[in-house]
Amino acid sequence: MNCRHWWQFWTLLSLNSALQLSLWQSPLMAAEPDQQSASRPPQVQTLYEPGRLGGHGATLHRVTITGTARNAAGEPLKDADIYVSSRGWIIPGDFEQLRGHTRSDENGHYELKDVQLFVINNRDPHSRPDESDFIVFGTKENYGLTWHPARNYRPAARPEEIDGQDRNSHATRNAFYQNEPIVIDLQFDAPAKLRGVITDKQGHPLANAKVQLGHVDRPLNTSPHRTGYCEYLKQKNPYSNQNDSFINFSVVPLSVRETYTDAQGRYEFTQLRRDTSYSANIDPGPEFAPWQFTLVTASQSRNSRNTISAGYAGEVNHQFTAPRDVTVRVVQSDSGRPLSNVLVTAHPIGAVRRSGIQARTDSHGNAQLRLIPDEYKLVAEPNPDQPFLYLSQQYFVPKRKASEKNDTPNVTMKLNPAAIVKLKAINAKTGAPIPGVRFNYETYDSGEQTPVSTQTVYVDYPFTNDAGEIQAFMEPGRRRFVVTEPFSLSQAAGSRSERIKLTAGQVTEVTIKLTPADFLPTHLVASEMQPRKNSLYAPEIQKKWHIQSELLRLTPLRITTQKVSFYRKSVDTENLLKDLRALDPYELPDIKSLLNKYYTGESDWYKQVLTAQGTLKHEARYFNPDTRPPLFFNFSGQPLPNLTTMTDGWKTIHHQSMSNQAGINLNRRGRINFHVESPRDLCEWPSLRNRLPAPQNAKKPDADIRHEGQRIIYEGESNERVSRRVLDQETGFIFETFHQSQPHQFEQVKLSFAPQKISNGLILPGMHINWKMYQGKLQQLEATLIEKVEILSNVPADAFSIALPAGTEFIDSRQLPDNVSYIAGNHASKKILTGPVSDFAAYLQRNPYYSHEMETEPQLGRHAPTLEPALWLTADGKTAAPNLNGKVVLIHFWGTRNANSMDQLSEMKAAYKKYAEQPVVLIGLHDSYTSTSQLQAIAEQKELKYTLAIDQRPEEAGWFGKTMQHFRVRNLPQTAVIDQQGNLTFTGDLPEALQKVNQLLNDKN
């Protein structure tokens, strides 16, 4: 399959976490000769409407294939197994490509009747017709595997003439067309045989080693997906004008392409095709490094490390380097006492290792690993309640020596004590503790803010408790703590501490006294939210909604659900809605039976675990193990979720087991790339906090309001839309929200059933269902059953963590600028993780994306871009560049044609006088669109005494100048501050920049 289209398709079906397609799979339609099908399949069956499958459509077309099986002498062969496989250049990942199987009769004749071939319906039939790729192959004892070169089937009439300029004319001539007989003969030849012995380098046989040909495990990572190829070398494929390749070799019977070594390490293949090149893989087990090579069943002049020519009856033996037992001892650096329950991981430098590389220390501080001799990065991660720092150190496992008596190398890791900081948030006026406050911190050399976690390994993003306190373990050094949530307090006076020195092994108490800022919008600081006067709903209902919304926002929750999703399926939503409205909304409906009534396909329910606290959301999906068994497991042997996502409101991280890919996306300018579901998606509780402002003279909407028992029903209809809302009159619980635009272009339905109140008063539904329709077609339907609700009084340290297995492909898009599409995956940084990661978020903190090669924007805390103006000058004329070493530098980016820039010159003049005796350099960097005489005239007129400069012309259009381009200055005026070490510490407005200068001077003192 074309790599570009493959990537596009899996972006659509796999990387989009919301798409859980229940793909139609048919059984093998060509039965064994002695069996009869219950009924004939339809002549044409639509799998995907045009535009669904990567922009294309797909159908199954029923055909019959006949032919004769013969040996090299032309004699017919009886009881040869004949198969047909069908595929397209774009195909769903779980589509059954093996479409038929039968056996030849005594005359060698076979018939594959009513085979359904997979046909791609192309968007532009003139450039590429609708067609199916298929291949017929066969096996027989004492003969080699054989196949007929891949052919095309086109469900259309054969064209009368073929354009001579058609580059695909050879395929057009040789394709089978509709209503034409499909006759394909197969020739069976003598087999190629292969055998060998697999041992370690000490000569011990390796039993149960997997040996694969043609379709092999991926060499780069531990993903269970496979790759490979098989190619017949004697001739070209006459129908495609390419090598005669068997692309979808996975359909070949397993016994022909895969085997395992016996107790003596021996293996054998007896039905290989001669003169054929196979991808090959030998894997003794997860503690070893697999050997990937190419096997050729022909004689060639020489072999290489990666290509082995075995001839028609060859032997391939191999010796593997066996792992060694390695003891890692973890102790306290100051006392030498052993530390138990520390997670030790050996990250290989280069190759991926799949087992033996991770263990926890016992009561003696020892972790037992099994490592192949190589170079590793040993990582020790303390448990959350241990006040010690994460440690990483290099270690090389030596090769075995025959003279060695002790076969177990030992290495010691000494963990340094962490600094213990106790943060407390209190009301500056009353002294009362403030719970629910979250902190970030800044280091001495960086203005970048990092979330405070309770310790150094897991990232749990804690909030202050009822006493307004957080305890955290941190690396020693100078830190500034900043309130980040809630928003009303993060903007309050006193929300930033002074820089505080943290000492290893000592407790430092930091009290943040908060006073809400006067300039905040009223609704953010008011003790009570005021109901909207012109609302359709009574003030009492609005208040109840808001109280529930606040409970839902602030309560740490973990909810376990069962969920099913349908995307663009044929569901009779009109009658489904009628049945749902007829049910008692206070009872839990049998939603599974209802969906089976109005949807004829299979409903694939899966488990979902949602964890939320404030802006933190964590979603884990576990698909049905009967249809999609788990692929990866954590350190304790529990299956990892098939899909995991987490967001803190600023970034979203995710891992997909199916593709074993992990990624990070920054939520820029309101753009969210992965929606992380949370308890908020399960029910409606409108908040007064997030309401849209309405005109003071706005009228109440017109609606028909009536009571039915305990429910209140609001219905409204106009020329543009129809709406309906049903709620419980006592609690305000919303049972239904219905919107439909006229004339039925768009419809959205949300229904909740069986409200239940949990211990803190929060009301959640027992079942929720919603769908969206457009132009009469279903876009998306989701049904969720809530099985368990937990209030997390003590949020687990790993509540918002994502574990990654070894071999994960990490796609890092943090360095992408805003104007680059995330779909352009080739712009992102990609690498394979050689070892497991216990917490993806912690890994990202320890591995920042910054590098000189990848840098697209100046980063706070990093070395500032070079100042490269066209010339330096003052009011008196040209001058030399100022000496910046050891000084605080304030750069004012401005232009004489910018009114706001001119207004700030008085502030710059005042700053020049203030810092005249201080180690501060002020620079007024003008854009490149001025002359020396013009700028000098302005300097004389405004009496500017500080250093000025004119920027060089920019390297590309759209910028004010070259230096401004490097600082990413897109609007004037703007200011940057560089500290005494040459690091960029601030970019933004002039008043805040002057405050930053004061801070740097005070810190230095």
N, C-alpha and C positions, 0 to 999 in steps of 0.2 A: 504494500500500500504506500502511495506517495507520502513521504514524511510530513510535508507541509499540510496536506489534507488530514493526515492522521492526527497531527497536533491540533488542528482546528476542530476536528470532531471531538477529541477527548476534552478539549477546552469546553465544548458545549455539553458533553454528556458526563464527564468525570470531574473536571476542576470546578464546575458550578455545583456546589454542594447541594443545591435545592433539587437538582434533576435526578430523580430516582425512577428511571424508566422500567416499566414491566414489559420487557420485550417479548414478543410472540415467538415461541419456539415450537417448531413442528417436529414430530418424530421422523425417523427415516421412512420415507413414503414408499420406497421400493422394498418390499418385504422379501423374506426368504422364499424360495420357489414353492415350498410346501405350505406356505401361509397365505391367507387372503386378507386384504385390507377390509376393514369394516365398511368403509365408504370411500368413494373417490374424492380427492381434494378438488377444490374449485379450479377452473382453468386459469384464472388470474386472481390473486389475493393481494390486496393492498396492505403493506406493512406501515408505510409512512407516506403521508400526503406530500406533494411537492413543497419544498421549503423546510421540511422537518429534519432531514438527515444531512447536516452540514449544508443546508440550502437546497438539497436535492430530495427526490422521493425514492421509494423502494417498493418493489412488488415481487411476488413469487409467481413464476410461470410454470405450468405443468407441461412436461415434455416426456418423450420416451426415447431411450438410447439403446441401441443394439450393436452387436459386433461379435467377433470370433476371437477366441484365445488360441494361439498356436505357439509351438516351440520354434527354435531356430531352424529346424528342418522343414517347417511348414505343416507339421502334424497337429491336429486339434488336441487341446488339453481339456480333460474333464475335471470338474470340481475345483477349478481355479476360482479364488475369491476375487470378485470384481467390485470396485467401489467407484463412486462419483462424488466429487467435492465441488462446491460452488462458492464463489466469493465475488466481491466487487472491489473496485479501487478505494471505496469507502464502505465500511461495514461496522455494525454494532459489535461491541466486544464480546457479548455472550450469545451471538447468533451461532446456531449449530451448522457448521460448514459442511460436515459430512451428510450428504443428502440421500444416499442410497447404497445398498449392498445386495448382491446376489451371487450365484455360482453358475459356472458354465455347465452345459449338459454334455452328453457323450460326444456330440459333434463339435464341442468347443464353443457353441453358440450361447450367448447370454442376452438377457433383456432386462433393462432397468426401466420399469414401467411407472408412469405417473410421478416421475422425479420433479420436485419443485426447485427450480433454479432461482437464485437471488439476482434480480435485475435492478440496476441503478437507473432511475428515471432522471436524465440529465436536464438541467435548466435550459440549455441551448442545444436542441437536437441537431441543429445544422453543423455545429462545431464538433459535437460528440454525440453519437446516437445512443439511445437506450440499449444497454447490453449487459450480459453476464459473462464473467470468466468462470470456466469450469474445467476440471481435469478428471480423466478416467485413469485409474491405476489398478494394479492387481498383484496378488501374492499367491504362491503355491509352494508347497513343501518340495524341497530339493531344487528349487529355482530361485533366481534372484528377483527382488522387487522390480517391477516394471511400471512404466507410465507412458501415456500418450501425451505429446506436447500440449500445453494448455490451449484451449479453444474458446471462442466467443459464441454466444447465442444472442441474436437480436430479434426481438418480437415485432418484426415488421417485414414487409415484402422485400425481396432482394432487388436492389436497384438495377435498372436496365443497363445503365452505363456507369463506368467508374472514371472519375476525373483523373487524368494522368498526373496532375500536379498534387493529388492527394497524398500527403506523406504517410497516411495510414492505409494506403490502397491495398497493401499485402494482407492486412487484417480484414479489410472489406471483402476481398475475394475469397478468403478462406473461412469466413464466419458462417455459422449455420443460421438460416433465417426461418421465420415462422412458416409452419406447414411443410417444411422440408424434412426428409428423413435424416436422423442423426445416427450415422453408422461409424463406429470407431473400433478398429481391430487392435489387439494387443499381442506383442511378441515377447515370449518368456525365454530368457537365456540362462545359461549356467550361472550359479551364484558366485559372488565374492564372499570369502569367509575371513573372519578376524578373531583372534584370540590374544590373550595376554595374562600377565601376572602383575598384581599391584601390591607393593610392599612399602614399608618405611625404609629409611636409609640404614637402619640397623638390621635389615633383612627380615623383619617380622611381617607376615602377610596381613593385609588389611581386608577384613571381611566386610561384606555388605556395602562396598564402595559402589556408588552409582556411576554407570558408564552410559553416556548419551551420544547419539548421532543424529544430525540433521535438525533436531529441535531441542535446544539445550537451555539450561538455566542461564540467566543473564550474568555476564562476567564482571560487570562493574559494581553491582550491589547485591544485597540479599533479597531483593524483591522476588516473589514466587513467579512472576511473569517470565516467559522464556523468549528466546530469539533464535537466530540461526538461519541456515540455508542448506539446500541440497541441489547439486548441479551436475547434469550429465555432460561429460566432457567430449564425447565422440562426435557430436553434431550440434549445429545451431537449430533453434526452434524455427521451423519454416513458416510458422503462422504469425510470429511476432518479430521475426528478424533479430532475435536476441538469443542469448545462451538458453539452453533447455533447462530451465530451473523449475524445481518443485517448491513454490513459494510457501504454501500452507502445508508444510510437511507434518504439522501436528495431527492431521487426520489419519496418518498412516498408523496401522495397529501398533500398540505399544511394544509388543514382543519383537517387532522388527527393528525398532529404533532405540530401545532402552533395555538395560539389564543390570544385574548386580553381581559383585564378586562373591564366590563361595568362601568357606572357612579357610581355604588355602590361598585366597586372594585371586583366584582364577575367574575369567569371564570369557564369553564366546558369542559371536554373531554368525548366523549361517545363511541369511537370506538377503545379503546386501547386493546392490547392483554394481556390476563391474564398470570400470572407467568413470567413476563418479567421485565428486568432491563433497565431503560432508563437514559441517561444523561438528566439533567433537568436544566433549567435556567429561572429565573423570573427577569425581568428588567423593573422597573417603568419609566425609562427615563435616559437621559445622566447626569442629576444632582445627580442621586442616584448611589449607589454601587450595581451592580447586585448580585443576590444570586445563586450560582452554587451548585447543589447537585445531588444525584442519587435517582431516584424514582423506587421503586419496586412494581409492581402490584400483590402482594402476601402478605400473613400474615407472619411476622417473630416475633421472641421473643422480640426484642427491636429495637428502632431507635437510630441513632446517628445524630450528627449535619449535616453530609454530606450524610447520607443515610436514606431515609424515606420509610417505608413499609406502603403502603396505602391500601392493600387488593384489593378486586375486586370492591368495591364501596367506595372509601376512600375520605378523605378530607384533603387538605394541605393548611393551612393558614400561612401567614407570615406578620410580621411587620417590616417595613424598617425605618432606621434612616433618617429623613428628613434633607435637607441642611438648613443652617442658612444664613441670609443676614449678610455679614461682610463688614464694611467700612474700606478701607485702605487709610489713608491720607498721602500724600507725600509732604514733605516740605524741604526747604533749611536748612542745619544744622546750619548755622551761624545766619541767620536772622529769620528763622521760616516762611518765606513766602511760600505760596503754589506753587507747580509746576504742571502745566497742561501738558497733552499729554504725560505723562510718562506711559509706558506699565508695568502693574503689573501682575505678574503670581504667583499663589500659586502651588508649586510643592509638591504633597503629599509625605510623608515619608512612602513608602511601596506600597500601592495600587494605581492603575491607576484611575485617575478621568478624565471624558470626557467633562464636561461642567461646567460653573460657576466659572472657576478657572483663568480667564484672563479678564482684562478690562483696559481701559485707564483712566487716571485721568481727571476730568473736570476742569473748571476754578477755582474751590475752592480746587483743589488738591485731590479730593476724587475719588476713584475707588470702584465700587460696585461689590463684589464677592458673590457667593452663595456656601458655603463650608459645607461639612459634618463634624461634630465634629471629629477632628483628628489632628495629627501633620503635619505641613507644613513647607516648606522653601519658604518664600516670596522673590520674586525677583523683583526689580524695575530697569527698563531699560530706561534711559533718551533718548529723541529723539536725532537724530544726531546733531542738532544745539544747544543742551543744554550742557554747559560746566560743567557737573556733572558726578560723578562716578557711575558706576553700583553698586548696593547694594543688598546683600543677608542676610536675617536674619530669625531665627527660630520663629515660631508662632504656638500656640496650640489653636484650636477653641474649646471652652468649650461646654459641653452638655447643653441643655435647662433646666432651672429650673422653676418650676411652679410659684415661687415667683417673677421672673424677670419681671419688667415692660418694660424695654427696651430690645427688642428682637434682637437688632443689635449690636453685639460686634464691637469695634473700635480699630484700631491699627495705630500707626504713624511710618512712615519710614523717616529718616532724611538723605538726600543725601549730601555728602561732595563735595565741589568744586573740579574740576579737575585742573591739571596743564596745562597751555596752552603753546604749543611750536610751534614756527614758524621756519620751516626749509627752507633754501635757498641754492640752488646749483648755483655756478657761475664758470666761466672759470678763473683759477688762473692767466693767462697771460693777458687777455683782460678785465676781470671784467664783461663780458656779462652773463646774466642769462642763465641757461641751463634747458629747459623744458624737460618733459618726464623722469625725474629721480625718481626712487622708492627707499625707505629706509626701512631697518630693524633696530631694536634696540636691545641692550644687557642691562640687568639689572646689578646692582652692584655685585650680588652674583651668576650670571649665565652667561656663555659664549654662551648659546643658543640664536639664533637670532629669533626675532618675527617680522612679518611685521608691519610697522607703518600704522595705520588707522586714519581717520580724527576725530574719537571719540572713545569712549570706548565700544560701544555695537556692532553696525553693523561693518562688516569687508569689507571695500571697496577697500583696497589696492591702495591708490591714487598715482598719479604721479604729479610731479611738473608742475605748469601751465606755461603760456608764460612768466611770470615774474620770473620763476624758484623757486616758493614758494609752500609750503604745510603748512596748519595749522592743528594741531592735538591736541586732548584732551587726556591727559594721567594721570596715577596715579603718585602722587609725588614720588620723589626718584632720585637716581643717574642713568643716562642713557648714553650709548654711541650709537651714530647713525652711521650706516654703509650703504654706497651706495650698493644696490643690483642689480639694472638694470639701464642702459644697461651694458652688460658685459665689454665693453671697458672702461667704467668709474668706474665700481666696482673694477677693478684692478688698477685704476689710483692712483697716489700719492695724498694724502690728502683725500682719500675716507672714512677714519674712523675719527670721531671726538674724542676729549677728553671726559672723563666722565664728565657729566654736571648735576648739581643738579637742579631738577625741583621742584618748590614750588607751593602748592595748591593755586588756585585763581590768580596766577601771570603769566604774559606772559614772556617766555624765547625765545630769538632769537638765532638761531644757523645757522651760515653760513659755508657751506662746499665749500672750494676752490679746484677745481679739475684740475690736470695736468695729461694728459694721460701718462701711463708708457712707457718707451723706449723699454722694452722687448716684447711688444705685437706684434703679427703678423701684418704685414703691412696692410692687408686688413681690420683690425679692427680699425685702427687709420687714415687711408687715408681719405681725404675729398671726394674723388671720387673713386668709384670702377672701376677697369679697365676691359674692356671686354676681354674675352678669345680669343686669336689670332687664335687658331686652331679650333674654333667652326664652325659648319655648318651654323650658323645664323650670319647675319651681325652685326657689332658693334652697329649700331643704334638701332636694334631690341633688343639686349641684354640690352642696357641702358634703353630703354622703359620698358622692363620687370622688371628691377631692381627698377625703380622709382615706378612702380605700386606695386611691392612687399613691398617696404618700406611704402607706403601709407597704404597698407592692414595691415601691422604689427603695425603701430603706431596710426592709426585712431581708436578712441573709437567707435565701431559700435554695433548696435542692428538690427538684420535682422530677419524678420518674414517670414516663408516659409510654404508651403504645401509639404509633402514628402510621398513617398511610398517606401517600401522595400520588395524585394523578396529574399528568401534564399532557394537555391536548388529547385526551382520550374521549371516547364516545360515552358520556354519562347523561342519562335523562334527568337533568337537574330540575326541570319544570315539575315533574311528578314527584321527584325526591323532596322538593321544597314543600309540596302539598302534604306529603306524608309526615314530614318533620313538624310542620305547623299544627297538624292534627294530634300530635303527641302531648302528653303532660310534661311541660318543661321542667317540673320539679323532680322528675324521675329520670334515671339513666336509660337512654334508649338502646336498643339492640342495633347499633349502627352498622355492625358488620353484615348483618342480614339485609339491612336496607341497601347498603352499597352493592351487595351481591345481586339484589333485585334489579337495580338500575344500571349495573355495569357487568358485562358478560365476561370480561377478562379476569385474570387472577389479581387478587388484592394482596400485595406484598407488605404486610405490617412489619414494622421494626421498632426496636427499643430506643428511646431517647432520654437522656439525662440532662436536665437544664439546671445550671447553678448561676445564681445572680446575687450581687450585692452592689447597690448604687449603680455606677456606670459599668461595673465589671460584669461580663457575661461569658459563660462557658457552656458550650454545647457538645455533647458526645452522642454519636449515633452508632448503634449496634444493629447491623442488619440481621435478618433471619438466618441463623446458622445452618438451617437445612438447605437454603438456596445459595447463600453466600457465606461459607465457613470463614472464621477468622483467620487472618494470615500472619499476624504478629502477636507476641505476648510480652507482658512486662516482666520485671525482675522476679515477681512472685508467681509467675506462671499464669496470670489472669489475661484473657484476651484484650488487646488494645482495641479501642473503638475503630470502626471502619472510617469514621470521619470525626475529627475533633477541631473545634474552632474556639478562639478566645479573643475578646476585645476589651480594652480599657477605655474606649472612647477615642483614643488617638491612633492606635494601631490595631491591626487584626492579624493574628497568627493562626495557622491551620495545618493539619496533617491529614492526608488521605492514604489509608492502608492499601486501597486497590492499586494505586500507582506508586505507593511509597514516596510521595512527594510532600514536602513541607514548604511553607512560604510565609512571607510577611508582607503586609500591605499597609502603608500609611494612609490614614483617612484624611485626604487633603481636600480642602474647599468643599466640604460636604459630600465628597465622593466616597462611597463605601463599596468595596469590591466583594466582600463576603458578608452576607447578613448572618449574624449570630443570633439564633433564636433564644428567647428568654421567657420567663413566666408572663411578661407583658404581652406576648403574642397569643396567649391562651384566653384572655378575657379583655373586656373593655371597661376601663375606669377613667373617664375623662378628668383631666386635672385642670384646676384653675391656674396652676403655675405656667402651663404651656399654651394657654388660650391665645387666639389671634385677636388683636385689638379690633374693635368694631366701632363704627361712627356713633357718636352720642345720640343722634337722632334716628338710629336704625330702628325699624319696626320689627315686632315679633313675627316670625314666619307663620303663615296660615297653615293650620293643620286640624284634622278631625281627631279629637281626643275622647276616648271612651274607656270604661272600666270593664274588665271581665274577671270576676273573682278577685284574686290578689294582684292581678296584672293591670297595668295601664298601657294602652296601645295608642301610639301617635302615628297618624297616616296623613301624608300630604301628596298632592299631585298638581303639576303645572304642565305647561306646554313643553318644558325642557326636561323635567325629571319626575320620577315617582320615588317616594321614600316611605320607610316604615321603621318604627322602633318600638320594641316591646320590653317593658321593664317591670320589676317587682316593686310595688308601691311602698313597701315597708323598708327594704334595704337599698333600693335603687339598682339592684342587679339587672344587667341588660341581657335579656334572653335573645333578642334579634335586632340586627341592624341591616336594613335592606336599602340599596340605592340602585336606581335604574335610570339611565339617560334615555330620552326619547329621540328617535324611534328605536329603542332597544339596541343601541350601538354598544353600550357598556352596562354590565350588571355586576354588582358586588354584594355578596351575602355573607353575614356572620351570624352563627347560631350557637348559643351556649345552653347546656342542660345541667340539671342536678347540682345547684349551687351548694357549697359546703363551707362552713366557717371553721377556720383553724384556731389554735389556742390564742393567738394575739389579736383575733377579731377580723383578720383578713378573709375575704370571701373569694373562693376560686370555683370554677366550674368542674364538674366531673367529666364532662365531654364537651369538646368544641369542634365545630366544623365551619369551614369557610370556602368560598370559591369565587372565581372571577370569570365572566363571560365577555366575549367581544364579538360582535356581529353574529350572535347566535352560536358561537363555538366556544367550548370550554378551554380556557387558558390554563387554569390551575385549580385543583381541589385538594384540600388537606383536612383530614379528620384526626383528632387527637383524643385519646382516652387517658385521663390522669389516674395513675395507679398508686402513687405514693407522694406525699408532701412532707418535707422536713424543714424545720426552722433550725438553722445552724447557729446555735448559741455561741459555740467556739468554732470559728471557721477553720477547717483543716488547712495546714500549711501548704498542701498541694492542691487545694480546691480549684485553683485557676491555672494549674500547670498542664503542659502537654508533653508526654514522653515520646521520644523518637527512637526507633530501632536503628541498629547499625545498617548502613547502606542507603539511608534516606537521601534522596536528592533534594538539596536545600536551594530554593529559588528566592533570592534576596533582591527586592525591588526598592529598598530604602533609599538608594542613591539616585533613583529616577527623578528627573524634574517633573513639575506639574503638567507640562505640556506633552509628555510622552504617554502614549496609551499603554495600559498594563497588559493588553492583549498581545502587544509586541514583546513576546517572551524573550526574544533574542537580546533585548536590551538589559535584561536582568542578569545579575551575577548568579552563577550556578556552580554547585560543587556537591560531591558525594561525601556524606559523613562516614568516616571510617569506623567509628564506634558509636554506641548508644548514647543518648542524651536524656538525662532524667527530667529536665525541665527546659523546654524550648525557650521560654521567656528569659530565664537566667542565662542560657547559652548566648542569646542575642546581646544581653548586657555585657557579657565577658568578651564578645567578639564584635566590636563596632564595625560598621560598614566602611568607615573612612579609609581611603588609601589615595595616594597621589594619582594613581592611574584612573581611579573611579570617581574622583572628586568632580562634582558639577556645580556645587555651591560652597561658599566659604562656611566653615563650621565653627561655632562658638567653642572656645577652648583649644582650637588648633592654631597653627601658625598662620598669621594673616597673609593675604595675598600681597605681592610686591607692589609698591607704589611706583608707577612708571608714567609720570606726566610728560607732556611734550617739553615743558620748561617750568622752572621755579622762578618766582618773582615776589617783590614787595612793592609798596607804594613808591619806593625809590628806584625800582628797576629790576633787572634780572639778578638772580642770586643763586647760590649753591644749594644743594639739597640739605635739609636740616639733619642734624645728628639725632637719631631716635634711640640710641642704645641706652637701656636702663630707664627710660622715661615713659610716662603715660602719654599716649597720642590720641587726640580727638580730631577726626577728619569730618569736615562739613562739606557734603556734596551739594553743590548749588549751581545756579545759573542766573544771569542778570535778566533774562527774559521771563523768569518765574517769580511772580509777585510774592509768594510765600517765602521763597528764598531771600528776597530782599528784606522782608519784614524781620527775618531772624538775624540780620547783620548786627543789630543793636545788642542782641544777646551775646553774640560772638565777641563784640567789642568789650562788653562787661566781663566776660569770661577771661579775656586776655589780660585785663587789669587784675583780676582776682588771682590768676595763676602766674603772674609775672615773676615771682620769686620761688615758684614751685617747679619740680622736675616734670613739667608738662609742656607738650608741643601741640599748638593749635594749627591746623592746616585747613585752608579754604580751597577745596579742589573744584574748580569751575569745569563745566562741561566743555567738550572740544569745539563748540561752535561759537568761538569768540576770537579776538585778536589780542596781542600783547598791549597795544595802545588803548584799546577799549577797556580792558580789565584794569590797567594801571590808572586810567582816568576815574573809574569807579572807586578804586582803592583810595585815591587822593580825596575824592569828594566825600566818601564815607569815613575817612580817617581810619582805615584798617591797618593796624600795625603788625598783625600776625602774618605768618608765611602763607602765600597764595601759590596756586599752580593752575596750569591749563592742561587738561587731559589730552592724551593722544586720540586720534581718530579710532573708532571701535573696529574690531576685527570682523564684525558682521553687522548687518543693518539692524536697526531697532534699539540701539544702545546709545547712551549719552557720550561714552568714551571708553577707551580700552581698560583703564583702571576701574571705572565704574562697572564695566561688564564683568570683570573678575570679582568685584564685590557684590555682583548681582543687583545693582541699584537700578530699579526700573522707574522710580518716581522721585522727583525733586520737591522739596529738600529732603535729605536723609543724612544720618550721622552714624559713624562707626567709632568704636573705642578699642585701642590696642593697649595691652598691659605692658609692664616693664620687661617681660620676657619675650615680647613680640607676638603674643597670642591674641587673637580676636576675641573680645569678651562681650561686645554689645553691638547691635545694629538696630536703629530705630530713630525715634524722634529726639530732638535736641535737649529738651528738659530732662528726660530720663538719662541721656548720655552724660550730661553734666553731673547727675547724681552718681553715675557709675564711676566717673573720674574721681569724685570725692571718696567713694568707697575704696578704690584702689590705693589712693594716697593714704587713707586711714589704715588699711590692712598692712601697708608697707611700714608704717610707723609702729 
